């Protein structure tokens, strides 16, 4: 960007435009010197860095899934066993109470016992998404809109109330219309109130990140950058899987093991034993 601005500055005839180019060049240079990177900010702001940090080897993920399935099955069995015991106890209490105090008391006792067991099972939260799973996913790129922003642009640039101008900057970023970017830049340059200038800068950057994020997602450069960063973080599991070739995981306890295949030697041994047993029976 600095090269483009520098070339334009040399040929720009308008003094005001040249001043704006010079100001923009200084800002970009300062950001570059401080280590700022638009791509880094996009990966941070939309949680893509977090997704990379939480990437798990698919083989390890499969193992954890099977362990979780095994624990879930054990919990379900435990709850079913407990419910069965309570129902048996309730039935016994119901019969006893019916014999002593009549059918009404027994029915109440049995109903309350069965309701308790049902509520215990219903209170289980198995099957829903876990919080750590939700927090590890990136925010998807928002689709740019073409919503009419004329009223909000006028409010940003002309409203005498500072809070209204600040809120207009926020709303323009939320509408996700790229046409709002130059108006936010105008407010950043020309508004006399530092609060409004700060809002225009902050939410102008957010809108700009959204636009770049969307474009990178569409042209495939985001996925390329994702792979580069994942590899740098030691999370290139596809490459590791090619190198290791460990084969499929063994089945978990919750899944029946495959039936063993008998070899020719095993079959011959079984037939020999059967023939010997038959010979013994004939001698008798």
N, C-alpha and C positions, 0 to 999 in steps of 0.2 A: 504493500500500500504506500509506503514512503517513497518508493521509486516513481509510482504513478503520480503521486501528489507533486513530487519534485519536478517532473517533466511538465505537468500542467501549469505549475507556478511560473515556469520560464516563459510560457507563451500566453498566459492569461492577461488580457488587456484591462479588465475591470479591477480597480484598486480594492473595492470591497470584497470581491471574490478572492483576490490574491491574499487579502488579510485573513479570510476564512480558511483558505488552504494552508496558510502558514500556521494558524492556530491549531488546525487539525493535525498537521504534521508534528507539532510539538507534543500534542496529547498522545499521539501514537508512539512517538519516541520515548516519552516518559513511561508509558505502559509497558513498552518492550524492555526498557531498562529495569523495571521493577519485577520482571518475570511474568507479566500478564500474558495469557494466551486464550484466545476465544475458544479454541477446541477444549482446552483444559477446563474452562468455565462451563462449557456445555456438558462435558462428562460429569462434572461435579454437581451442577444445578439439577440435572435431570436424573441423577442417581445411577449413571452408567458406570462410574468408578466403583460404586458400592456393589453393583452387580458383578463386576469383575472380581472384586475382593471376596465375594461369597461364592464364586464358581467352585463346583465340587467335581471331582473325578467321577464320570458316569459309573465306573465300576464300584467306587465307594458309595455313590448315591444308591445304586441298586442293592448293595449289601445293607445299607441303612434302611431302605424301604422294606426289605424282607424281615429285618429285625423288628421294625415297627409293626409289620403285619403279624408277626409271631406274638408280640406283646399284646396287640389289639385282640387277637383270637383268644389269648389266655385270659384277658380281662372279660371278654364276652362270656367265656365259659364259666369264669368265677361268678359273674353276675347271674347267669342262668342257674348255676348250682345254688346260689344263695336264694334266688327267687323260688326255686323248687322247694328248698327246705322250708321257707316261710309259708308257702302254700300248703305244704304237708302239715305244718304246725297249725296253720289257720283252720285246715279241714278238721284236724283233731279237736281243736278248741270249739269249733262250730258244732261238732257232733256232741261233745260234752255239754256245751251250753244248751243245746236243744233238748237234751235229755233232762237237764236240771231245770232250766228256766223257760223253755219253750223255744219255738223257731225264730222269734224276732231277735232275741239276744245273739243267738248263734250267727244269724245272717249279718248282723252289725259287726261282730268280731271278725268274721271271715272277710267281709267287704273291706274293712279298714286295713287288715293285714295285706290283702292283695293290692290295695291302692298304694300302700307304702312300697311294695316291691316294684310296682310299675313306675312309680316316680323315681326310684333309684336308677332304673334303666334309662328313663327319659332324660335324667340329668347328665348322662354321659355325653361328652362333646366330640366323640370320635367321628371322623369323616369330614370335618370342616377344615378350611385352610388355616394353617398355623401362622402366627404373627410374624415369625422369622422368615417364612416363605414370602409373605406379602412385602416385607421390608427389603427383600433382596432384589426385587424387580424394578427396572427403570421406569420412569414416566414415559409413556409413548409420545411421539412427536405430535403436537396439535396441528390439525389441518388449517392452513391459512383461510381466512374468511374474506368476504367482500361486503360485509355489513356496512351500512351507511354511517359514517362517523362525522358528518358535517357539524352536527350540533355540538359534539364533544370537542372537536377541533376549535370551534369558535369559543367554547367555554375555556379551553386551555389558554388560548391566546388573548382573549378579550375580557373575560370576567374580572371585575374589580376585586372580588373576594379571593383571598389567598387559598383558603381551604377548597373552594370550588375548583380552582385551577389545579391544585394538587390532586384532587380526586379525579379530575378529568384525565390527568396523566395516567393514573392507575387504570381507569376504565379503558382507555385507548390500548393499553397493553393487554388487558383481558379480552378485548374484542378480537385480537389476533389478526388485525387487518394491516398488512405491510405498508399501506399508504399512510399510516399514522407516523411512521418513522421520521420523515423530514419535519413534521410539525413538532414532534418531541424534541428534535435537534434544535429547532428554532426557539422553543421555550428554554432549552438549556443555555442557549447563547444570549437571549435577549431579555428574559424575565428578570425583573429587578429584585425579586424575593429569593433568598438562598434556599428556602424550604421548597419552593416550586422547582427551582433549578435542580436540586438534589433528587426530587421525585421524577423529574423529566429524564435525568441521567439514569437513575436506577431502573425505572420501568421501560425506558427506551432500550437499555441493554437487554432486559428480559425479552422484549419483543424481538430484538435482533437475534438473540440466541435461538428463539423459537423458529425464526425463518431459516437460519443456517442449519439447525437440527433437522428440520423438515427436508431441506434440499439434500443434505448428506444422506438421509435415510432413503430418499428416492433414487439417487444416483449410485448408491452402493459404497460411497466413501466412508460412511459411518461404520459399516461392517468391517471394512479393511482396517480402519483405525482401531476398532475393537479388538481384532485379532492381534494386531501389533502390540497393543497394551497388555492383552491377556498373556501373550508369550513373554513379554518383558517381566510380568509378575509371576512367571512360572506356572501359568494356568493353561498351557497349551496341551490339553489332555488328549486331543485327537492325535497329535504327533506322538505323545507318550504311548498311546495305545498301539500305534503302528510299531513302535520300537520294542515294546514288551511282548505283545502277542501272547498274553497269558491264557487266553481261552475263556469260555464262559464260567461264571461263578457256579459253585456247587449249590444245590437247592437248600433252602432253609428248612428248619424243623417243621414249619407249618405246611410245607408242600411235600407230597409223597415222593420218595426217591424213585428213580427209574428202576424197573425190574432188571436184575442182573441177567446177562446172556450166558447160557451154559456153553462151555467149550466142547469140542469133540472128545477130549480126554475125559471130561466129567461125564458125558453121556455113556461112554464105553464102560466107565467104572460103575455107574448105576446099573447098567444092563448086566454086568458080571455079577454084582451082588444079588440082583433079582434072580438070576439063573441058579446061583448057589443056594438061595433060600428055597427055590422050587425043588432042587435036587434033594435037599434035606427032608422036605415034606414027603417026597416019594418014598424015601427009605423008611419013614415011619409007617 
